[in-house]
Amino acid sequence: MAGAPTTGEPKSKRPSNTAFKQQRLRAWQPLLTPKSVLPTFFIIGIIFAPIGGWLLWASERVNELRIDYTNCDKLGNSFTSLTSSQYEYHLHGINAATIVPPQEKYDSSSGTCTIQINLQKDLDPSVYLYYRLTNFYQNHRRYTRSFDVDQLKGKARSASELSNGDCSPLDSSTEGGVRKPYYPCGLIANSIFNDTISQPVLTNPSGTQPSVTYKMSESGIAWSADKKRMNPTEYKQGDVYPPPNWRERYPNGYTNGIPDLGNDEHFLVWMRTAGLPTFRKLYMKNTADKMVSGIYEIAVTMNYDTRSFGGTKSIVLSTTSFIGGRNPVLGITFISVGGLCVLLGCIFAIRHFYRPRRLGDHTYLSWNQQVASGLADNSAGRGAAAAHAATTTGRANQAPAAAGQGLLRQRP
């Protein structure tokens, strides 16, 4: 029949009767007792402390030299010893009191800073040379986004396509009435570290040679994943301008062809932005030859200005271990955690032995704590008064209530 109501069970929002929806899934919750907690603290401490000592031992065996050359251009053309705040040496087995400070001099005609290092022990391979910057915030959100993915992948993006994008304001330039895009565009590419660091030269070899160059390679310093992100560009010569800070390298523009960024490993290393304002980036390495002790000189052509943002720049020579470079923080953290666990285990064990607590003791419940502290006295008085008032009210209303019950009995 057309207007007949439908029959059946009414709709309900109640979840179905399953173990998942009714929260009846099996679960396991450990019962934390002194017999389980105390051994856990001691086991963690016994495991972590030796591991931390092992990591700290491995870190201390890493040899590392850091020399600051920020203010080298203020020096003269004769070697000047650096102060203790301008260098840091960690040479395993060498007493810090016997370390000879490095020296620097500056040639204003060529803009070259020469750093002289007295290496007092051999450095086993692999030996890495880094540059280190401070107070440079590569982790700034605006900075990390300032590049164009399609342009780096090889697509010829026009100036209008880059306009008001992630590369802005370093997306394009107008010169002689002609507007062209920058390649590569963006803040990261424009601020690339452009000091030129030479290979170390041993000035006092044991043989008859006047000097020997410790050969270090600038290839293989970038991640293979970074190389895959770069493709040969579709731009033609004359289609683009170099970024403003690249003009010293390309004063007349890209006259000899557009650079292949996928094979420029220094560019790839710089484009992998650092997470902290003080960072180091690999410049070159030697994974085969020992760096023998002696007096080395490293020439650095100073192009990169760090004083404008209150930072410093340094070169770092370092070896590695199975945990990488020198990193005492990791070992100290393990030792601290292990020591803290043992200390807490001892404190809890002493507390448990001298004043043990019976499991399931109801005297520790919240309402029992109120009674023990006297908080229940006032509540008891208020409860007695309330009970007396309820009894009086109940007697006064007893007759009307009984009458009502009688009426209900008589109702058919």
Sequence and secondary structure as in RCSB ss.txt:
>XXXX:A:sequence
MAGAPTTGEPKSKRPSNTAFKQQRLRAWQPLLTPKSVLPTFFIIGIIFAPIGGWLLWASERVNELRIDYTNCDKL
GNSFTSLTSSQYEYHLHGINAATIVPPQEKYDSSSGTCTIQINLQKDLDPSVYLYYRLTNFYQNHRRYTRSFDVD
QLKGKARSASELSNGDCSPLDSSTEGGVRKPYYPCGLIANSIFNDTISQPVLTNPSGTQPSVTYKMSESGIAWSA
DKKRMNPTEYKQGDVYPPPNWRERYPNGYTNGIPDLGNDEHFLVWMRTAGLPTFRKLYMKNTADKMVSGIYEIAV
TMNYDTRSFGGTKSIVLSTTSFIGGRNPVLGITFISVGGLCVLLGCIFAIRHFYRPRRLGDHTYLSWNQQVASGL
ADNSAGRGAAAAHAATTTGRANQAPAAAGQGLLRQRP
>XXXX:A:secstr
 TT    S        S TTTTT          HHHHHHHHHHHHHHHHHHHHHHHHHHHTS EEEEE TTGGGS
 SS EE  GGGEEEE TT  GGG    EEEEETTTTEEEEEEEE S B S EEEEEEE S  TT HHHHT S HH
HHTT    HHHHTTSTTTTSSEEEETTEEEEBSS SHHHHT    EE   EESS SSS S EE   BSSS S HH
HHHT       TTS B  GGGTTTSTT STT    GGG HHHHHHHS  SSSSEEEEEEEESSS B SEEEEEEE
E     GGGT  EEEEEE  BTTBS  HHHHHHHHHHHHHHHHHHHHHHHHHHHS   TT GGGSHHHHHHHTTH
HHHHHHHHHHHHHHHHHHHHHTHHHHHHHHHHHHH  
